[in-house]
Amino acid sequence: MDKIHVGGQAVIEGVMMRAPRSVAIAVRRPDGEIVVRKELIIPLSERFPIVKLPVVRGAVALITSLIIGIKALNFSANEAMTEDEKEKEKEKEKLQKKKKDGETNGDLSSWAMAGTMAVAFGFGICLFFLFPLYLTKLLTPVIGNNNIIFNLVDGIIRVAVFLLYIWAIARMEDIQRVFQYHGAEHKSIFAFEAGEELSVDNVRKYSRLHPRCGTSFLLIVMLVSIAVFSLIPKLWPFYLKAGSRVFLLPIIAGISYEFLKWSATNEAHPLVKLIIAPGLKLQRLTTREPDDSQIEVAICSLKEALEVNAGYKDDRLVV
C-alpha cells in the first residue's frame, strides 16, 4: 500500500482519525464499550482541481477540518453521556422545542452546526486577531506610529494571548482527559508511520509530540500573521484594518499549511528541527501521556479509518 498521511483530533472520551478518503470516530461509552462512527470522505480536490493549488489547499483544509471536527465533537459528546444524562437532554430538547427536521441520533442539525461554527470562528477572530489590534491601537501613544513596531507589538500581544489561552484551558480538569486522548492520537499515528503493528504495546513507546499537530499549526498561524499583517497600510482606519485581517485569514492559513507540510517532510534537517521546536514544546501543554484504555480507543479509530480508506475504490465499496 502506498504511504498515506493520516491526521486526527481528540474528542470527548475518544479520538477522530482522518485518512485521505475516510473519517472514523471512536468513543468509549460510560459502560466501557467503544462505539465507532465511520464514513467515506470524497476530497474536494477530486471535484475541483483548483483546490490542489498551494495556499488554496491550506485554506480549504482549515474549513473542512473545522466542519469535520465539530461533527466529531458532537458525536463524542452524545456517546459519552450516561443514559440518565441522555434522558435529561431529551427532555430538555422537548421542553424547549428545539428538535428540528434532519436531526438524528441526537446530532446537531445543519443549521445548529453552522451556528456553532459561526460562534466558535467569531470568538477566535475577536480574541486572537481583533483584540490584539485594538489593544495595540491603545498603545500607539507609547510605541509611536512606526508600522514595523506597531505590527511587531500587535504580533507579540497576539502570541501572548494565544499562549495564555492554551495555558488556561490546560488547567481545566475535563480538558486533561481530552489532552490524554490527544497524546494517544499522536502516538498511534507515529506507530502507523513507522510501519509497526497497531498494538497498545507498540504505540505506547512513541512520543506524544507530533510535528504535524494542529497546535503547532496554530502557533505558525500566529507567527505568519505578523508578516502578512505588516503589509496593511498603517494609515488605514481601525475598521479597515480589522476587516482586512479577517479577509486575509484564509491566505495566512494557506501559507501556514504549506510551511507545516514542508517541515513535516524535512523534519530530519537540523534547521527544520530548530524551527519546529517551539510548536513541539507547546504540545507539552496540549497533550498528556495516555493510559492503555485511551491508546486502545485511538488504535480502534485509526484502524477503522484505514479500513474504510482502503476498502473504497472509485467511490464504491470493494467487497
ZIVENSUL-V979502 format. One record per backbone hydrogen bond with DSSP energy under -0.5 kcal/mol. NH is the residue of the N-H (numbers start at 1). CO is the residue of the C=O. If there is no record, write none. Layout:
# ZIVENSUL-V979502
nh | co
NH | CO
NH | CO
This chain:
# ZIVENSUL-V979502
nh | co
7 | 18
9 | 16
11 | 14
13 | 11
14 | 11
15 | 26
16 | 9
17 | 24
18 | 7
19 | 22
22 | 19
23 | 39
24 | 17
25 | 37
26 | 15
27 | 35
28 | 13
29 | 27
29 | 33
32 | 29
35 | 27
35 | 33
37 | 25
39 | 23
41 | 21
43 | 41
46 | 43
47 | 43
47 | 44
48 | 44
51 | 48
52 | 49
53 | 50
56 | 54
57 | 53
59 | 55
60 | 56
61 | 57
62 | 58
63 | 59
64 | 60
65 | 61
66 | 62
67 | 63
68 | 64
69 | 65
70 | 66
71 | 67
72 | 68
73 | 69
74 | 70
75 | 71
76 | 72
77 | 73
78 | 74
79 | 75
80 | 76
81 | 78
86 | 82
87 | 83
88 | 84
89 | 85
90 | 86
91 | 87
92 | 88
93 | 89
94 | 90
95 | 91
96 | 92
97 | 93
98 | 93
99 | 93
103 | 100
107 | 104
113 | 109
114 | 110
115 | 111
116 | 112
117 | 113
118 | 114
119 | 115
120 | 116
121 | 117
122 | 118
123 | 119
124 | 120
125 | 121
126 | 122
127 | 123
128 | 124
129 | 125
130 | 125
131 | 126
133 | 129
134 | 130
135 | 131
136 | 132
137 | 133
138 | 134
139 | 135
140 | 137
142 | 139
143 | 139
144 | 140
150 | 146
151 | 147
152 | 148
153 | 149
154 | 150
155 | 151
156 | 152
157 | 153
158 | 154
159 | 155
160 | 156
161 | 157
162 | 158
163 | 159
164 | 160
165 | 161
166 | 162
167 | 163
168 | 164
169 | 165
170 | 166
171 | 167
171 | 168
172 | 169
176 | 172
176 | 173
177 | 173
178 | 174
179 | 175
180 | 176
181 | 177
182 | 178
183 | 179
184 | 180
185 | 181
186 | 182
187 | 183
188 | 184
189 | 185
190 | 186
191 | 187
192 | 188
193 | 189
194 | 190
195 | 192
196 | 191
199 | 197
203 | 199
204 | 200
205 | 201
206 | 203
210 | 208
213 | 210
217 | 213
218 | 214
219 | 215
220 | 216
221 | 217
222 | 218
223 | 219
224 | 220
225 | 221
226 | 222
226 | 223
227 | 223
228 | 224
229 | 225
230 | 226
231 | 228
232 | 229
236 | 233
240 | 237
241 | 237
242 | 238
243 | 239
244 | 240
245 | 241
246 | 242
247 | 243
248 | 244
249 | 245
249 | 246
252 | 248
253 | 249
254 | 250
255 | 251
256 | 252
257 | 253
258 | 254
259 | 255
260 | 256
261 | 257
262 | 258
263 | 259
264 | 260
265 | 261
266 | 262
269 | 266
273 | 269
274 | 270
275 | 271
276 | 272
277 | 273
280 | 276
281 | 277
282 | 278
283 | 279
284 | 281
285 | 282
286 | 282
287 | 283
288 | 179
295 | 291
296 | 292
297 | 293
298 | 294
299 | 295
300 | 296
301 | 297
302 | 298
303 | 299
304 | 300
305 | 301
306 | 302
307 | 303
308 | 304
309 | 305
310 | 306
311 | 307
312 | 308
313 | 316
316 | 313
318 | 311
319 | 317
